[in-house]
Structures are given as structure tokens and as C-alpha cells.
């Protein structure tokens, strides 16, 4: 019985870490907060980019303690926005915004 519990906990832990791996977030996404796609690159860069290639906004993203931390430059200062990860699926993830609202990202590629 104890062995079964250990195996079950190991399997659940493996699933959990796989769901929140960096690879789960890399790609082209549609956000419920914006009409322009956001690209999350595997090198940690992010861009909000129009179909013609025009970049509207960019910065760096990282996973940290169950959250995505977005870093961006505004004028001469650097800002950071930390959003808790609520759920991760192969074609969708959801984040809790600092104002308490939820943003859903749907994979486009």
C-alpha cells in the first residue's frame, strides 16, 4: 500500500512539473486581454506582434514559484508584472492578473 502511494505521488508530481515547464508556454498565443497575438519565445523573450511583423510591445518572461513574471521597459524604467498560473493545458493557459481578473491564453500555432 505504501509503495502504491509513493508511486501515485511521484506520478502526480511528474504531471505537475510537466504542466508548468517552460515548454508549455512557448508559442504564439491569443489573449482575452488583447487582439494582437503574443509570442513567448524559448529564450525568454516575449513580443506582441502584428501580422505584418510590427512589434507593439516586448520584454522578457520567466516562470517563478507558480507564476509568470513579465518584464518590460516603459520609458527609461523597467517594470515587472507577476501573474499566478491558474491552469495549464496543451492549447490554453490561464493567469490571475494583479487586479484579480483572469486572462486566458489560447494557442494559435
N, C-alpha and C positions, 0 to 999 in steps of 0.2 A: 504494500500500500504506500509506504513512504517513497519507494522508488518511483511509483506512478505519479505522485505529487511532484517530485523533483523533475521528472520528465515533462509534466504538464507546465510547470512554472518555467522551465527552460524554453519550451516551445512558445509560450506566450511572450516571454522576454525577447526571443528572436523575432517574432512578428512585430512587436512594438518597435524595436530598434530599426527594423527594415522599413517600417512605415514612415519613420521620421528621419530616414537617411537623406543626405543632401541630394542624391539622385532622384528622389521622389518629387523634388521641386524644380529641377532643371527642365526648361522648355518654354514654349510660347503659351501664354495664358490670357484669358478674358476675365476681367474682374467685374463684380457687380457695382463697383465704385467708379469705373471709367469705361469709356467706349473704345479707347485705343489699347491695343494689346500690350502686355508687359512680357518682356523676355527675361528669364532668370538663367544666366549662363553658369556653366560648371566652374568657372574661375572665380565666382563670387560677384561678378558684375550684374547689375540689372539695368534695363532700359525700357522706357515707354516709347515705342517707336511706331510711327505711321507706316502704312503700306508702301509709300514712296521712299522709305528709308530715313525720313526726317526724325531725329531723336528729340523728343519733347522734354524728357527728364531722364536722369541716370544716377547711378550710385553703386553702392556695394551692399550685398546682403549676406547674412550668416545665420546659422542655427545656433541657438544658445538656450539651454535649460528649458526646452519645450516651447520656444518662441522663435520667430524670425525677427532679426534686428535689421532694419533698413537704415542705411547711412546715405546721406545726400548732402550736397552743397547748396546753400542759399546765400547768394552774395559772397561775402568773404568768410562766412561761418559754416561749420559742418553741423548738420542736425542728425538726430537718431530717433527712430520710431520703433518701439518694441511691441510686437503683436503676438499674443499667445496662440499657439496652434490648437484648434479645437478638434479637427478631424483631417485625416489624410486618406484619400482613395486614389487609385491609379489615374483617374482623369479629373480629380477635383480635390481641392483642399480648402479649409475654412479657417479664418483667423478672427480673433477677438480684437477689435480696434480699441484704442485708448479711451474713446468715448462710450465704450460698452457695446457698440453695434458689431454685427458680424459681416465680414466680407467673404464672399465665395469666389474662388478662382476655378475656372473650367479650362481644361487643356484644349488648345487649338491645334497642336501638331501631333 
